[in-house]
Amino acid sequence: MKLPETDNAHHHYAFKKGYRLALEGKPQSHMPSQIRQDSELRDYFQMGWEQLQEELKNGEDCQQRTPWRQRVAWYLMMLLAGVGTASLMISEKNKAQQQQQLKIDQPDLVAEKPPGLVNSKPEITAELLSLSLDEVPAKSNQKETTSQPEQTATKPKQSLLTSNLGLLSTQQRQDLELTQQHLSQQQTASQIDLAPVVTSPIQIKRAQLGQVVRHKKLINPFDKTVPKYIRKVAFLTEIAHAQGQTIYHRWVYKSQEMATVALKIDSPLFRTWSTKQLTSAWEGSWHIEVLNEQKEIIFRYHFHYIQ
């Protein structure tokens, strides 16, 4: 349970009450009357109730994921075992053929040796020398074939490390997945230059960052700094003179575009927002750009994510 950023004991009570009712499987209609009569307490009660629902949903998603890492690890181990077995069988077969050929050649040596002659010894040593030279490539081949499993033996260790992801908690797995996504995005993400803000008839009446938006109200707003334990933020904007147009929220981290969200404006003064999931690998300076329909920057908001 992550408590909201407030020192009010009544807000904490409403948040915990909503969390416990959701934990017991009860709907929001079981809300106590003293909380129902206060709008702020209702908001904190709903935050606690929805936090548990989100935790349960994340747990079910993790359980339903296909364990592809374990399967890949087993396939690699089976492939390496098959290669090692095949190389061992080939080396044993070659060795047996060499021994059989040696037995076939030995009677010829005895038959060709003249009895009683002293100079027959060099002929035998020359023949044995040729046999020993034939055995040398076979031994080198055997060494090469048996050395292949040693070179590839490190692959199962790496795959076994990935299979240990099941020991991590739900939050740690989410951070690890977001970190991997960030590393892949660093290789392919387009660099965004800090372009100037253009003048536009569209007016940004309000722009603020917070933890969540409820009923078009920002809950737990942040003052340019996001605490380290926050994993999801919302950016609320109040826009004037843009009815019928589409504007964009572009999230940028260290000159890299992380997300762009299209938002339709339906009234002359309209509140709209976008959200972004954060991870411990993304600490540092961020900025959010508000773009018009021509993808021109009309507003920029800076904040810092601290770990």
Sequence and secondary structure as in RCSB ss.txt:
>XXXX:A:sequence
MKLPETDNAHHHYAFKKGYRLALEGKPQSHMPSQIRQDSELRDYFQMGWEQLQEELKNGEDCQQRTPWRQRVAWY
LMMLLAGVGTASLMISEKNKAQQQQQLKIDQPDLVAEKPPGLVNSKPEITAELLSLSLDEVPAKSNQKETTSQPE
QTATKPKQSLLTSNLGLLSTQQRQDLELTQQHLSQQQTASQIDLAPVVTSPIQIKRAQLGQVVRHKKLINPFDKT
VPKYIRKVAFLTEIAHAQGQTIYHRWVYKSQEMATVALKIDSPLFRTWSTKQLTSAWEGSWHIEVLNEQKEIIFR
YHFHYIQ
>XXXX:A:secstr
    S   HHHHHHHHHHHHHHHTT  GGG  HHHHT HHHHHHHHHHHHHHHHHHHHHHHHHHS  HHHHHHHH
HHHHHHHHHHHHHHHHHHHHHHHHHHHHHHHHHHHHHS TT GGGHHHHHHHHHHHHHHHHHHHHHHHHHHHHHH
HTTHHHHHHHHHHGGGGS HHHHHHHHHHHHHHHHHHH  B         S EEEEEEEEEEEETTEEEEEESSE
E TT  EEEEEEEEES TT EEEEEEEETTEEEEEEEEE  SSEEEEEEEEE  GGG EEEEEEEE TT  EEEE
EEEEE  
